[in-house]
Amino acid sequence: MNLNQITIPSLDLSKSIPFYQKLGLQLIVHTHAAYARFELPEGDATFSIHQVEKLPQGEGIYIYFELKNLDEYVAKLVKKGIKLEELPNDKSWLWREARLKDLDGNQLILFHAGKNRKNPPWRHKDS
C-alpha cells in the first residue's frame, strides 16, 4: 500500500492556493474553483484542498511535511512573510519541528526526523 494523497477542506481556494504555493508546493490540478492538487518537492504523494461551506469542528487537521533542511526552509518562509507559531526546536520524541497554521486553521508541522520517523528507539518490536 502506498499513500496517494491527503485532501483537506478550505473555505476559499483563491486564498489557499497561493498560500500553499508560497510554502513551496507546485500546483498540478485546478480544474474548477472547488478543488486543487499539489505536487510536493519530494516523494510521490500529493496534497489537495477542496472547498467547503463549513470547516469541521474541533482542533482541525494536522499535516506533517518532512524536510531535510528544516531550519533553512523555515528561514526562507519567514523572509517571505509567513508567520510561524513555533520556530524549529527539538522535541522529546526525537524530531525537530516548526509549526504554523494555514488560512483555514489546519495545523502544519514542518519537521525533520531522519531515522527516528519510522525507527524510533521505542518502535514496536513485532514490526
C-alpha positions as CSV (number, residue, x, y, z in Angstrom):
1,M,0.0,0.0,0.0
2,N,1.2,3.5,-0.8
3,L,-0.2,6.8,0.3
4,N,-1.5,8.7,-2.8
5,Q,-2.8,12.0,-1.4
6,I,-4.2,13.8,1.5
7,T,-7.1,16.2,0.9
8,I,-8.1,18.9,3.4
9,P,-11.0,21.3,3.5
10,S,-10.8,25.1,2.8
11,L,-13.3,27.9,2.8
12,D,-11.6,29.8,0.0
13,L,-9.3,28.2,-2.5
14,S,-8.5,31.5,-4.1
15,K,-6.5,32.3,-0.9
16,S,-5.4,28.8,-0.1
17,I,-3.7,28.0,-3.4
18,P,-1.3,31.0,-3.2
19,F,-0.6,30.1,0.5
20,Y,0.5,26.6,-0.3
21,Q,2.4,27.8,-3.4
22,K,4.3,30.1,-1.1
23,L,5.2,27.1,1.1
24,G,6.8,25.5,-2.0
25,L,4.1,23.2,-3.3
26,Q,3.6,23.1,-7.0
27,L,0.0,23.4,-8.3
28,I,-0.7,20.5,-10.8
29,V,-4.5,20.3,-10.9
30,H,-7.1,23.1,-10.7
31,T,-10.0,22.2,-12.9
32,H,-12.6,24.2,-11.1
33,A,-13.0,26.6,-8.2
34,A,-13.6,23.9,-5.6
35,Y,-10.5,21.7,-6.0
36,A,-6.8,22.0,-6.3
37,R,-4.0,19.4,-6.1
38,F,-0.3,20.0,-5.5
39,E,2.9,18.1,-6.0
40,L,5.4,18.2,-3.2
41,P,9.1,18.9,-3.8
42,E,10.0,15.3,-2.7
43,G,8.2,11.9,-2.8
44,D,5.2,10.6,-4.7
45,A,2.3,11.6,-2.5
46,T,0.2,14.6,-3.5
47,F,-1.7,17.2,-1.4
48,S,-5.0,18.6,-2.3
49,I,-7.6,21.1,-1.0
50,H,-11.3,21.2,-1.7
51,Q,-13.7,24.0,-1.0
52,V,-16.3,23.5,1.7
53,E,-19.1,25.7,3.1
54,K,-18.2,25.0,6.7
55,L,-15.0,23.7,8.3
56,P,-15.0,20.7,10.6
57,Q,-15.4,21.4,14.3
58,G,-12.6,20.8,16.8
59,E,-8.9,21.1,16.5
60,G,-8.7,20.8,12.8
61,I,-6.4,18.7,10.8
62,Y,-2.7,18.1,11.5
63,I,-0.4,17.8,8.4
64,Y,3.2,16.8,8.7
65,F,5.7,17.8,6.0
66,E,9.2,16.4,6.4
67,L,12.2,18.4,5.3
68,K,15.9,17.5,5.4
69,N,16.8,21.2,5.7
70,L,14.2,22.3,8.2
71,D,15.9,25.4,9.7
72,E,17.0,26.7,6.3
73,Y,13.5,26.2,4.8
74,V,11.8,27.9,7.8
75,A,14.2,30.9,7.5
76,K,13.1,31.3,3.8
77,L,9.4,31.2,4.8
78,V,10.0,33.9,7.5
79,K,11.7,36.1,4.8
80,K,8.6,35.6,2.6
81,G,6.4,36.9,5.5
82,I,4.9,33.6,6.6
83,K,4.2,33.7,10.3
84,L,5.0,30.6,12.3
85,E,3.5,29.7,15.7
86,E,6.7,27.8,16.7
87,L,10.2,28.1,15.2
88,P,12.3,24.9,14.8
89,N,13.0,23.2,18.0
90,D,14.0,19.7,19.2
91,K,11.2,17.5,20.6
92,S,11.4,14.8,23.2
93,W,10.2,12.3,20.5
94,L,13.5,12.9,18.7
95,W,12.1,15.1,15.9
96,R,12.9,18.7,15.2
97,E,9.7,20.7,14.4
98,A,8.3,24.1,13.4
99,R,4.6,24.8,13.4
100,L,2.2,27.2,11.6
101,K,-1.5,27.2,10.6
102,D,-2.9,27.6,7.2
103,L,-5.6,30.1,6.4
104,D,-8.3,27.6,7.5
105,G,-6.7,26.8,10.8
106,N,-5.2,23.5,9.9
107,Q,-2.1,22.8,11.8
108,L,1.0,22.4,9.6
109,I,4.0,20.8,11.2
110,L,7.3,21.1,9.3
111,F,9.8,18.6,10.7
112,H,12.9,16.6,10.3
113,A,13.0,13.2,12.0
114,G,15.6,11.3,10.0
115,K,15.7,7.6,11.0
116,N,13.5,8.3,14.0
117,R,10.5,8.9,11.9
118,K,10.0,5.2,11.3
119,N,12.5,3.7,13.6
120,P,12.5,5.5,17.0
121,P,14.2,3.7,19.9
122,W,10.7,2.7,21.2
123,R,9.5,1.2,17.9
124,H,7.2,-1.8,18.4
125,K,9.4,-5.0,18.3
126,D,7.0,-7.0,16.2
127,S,7.1,-4.7,13.2
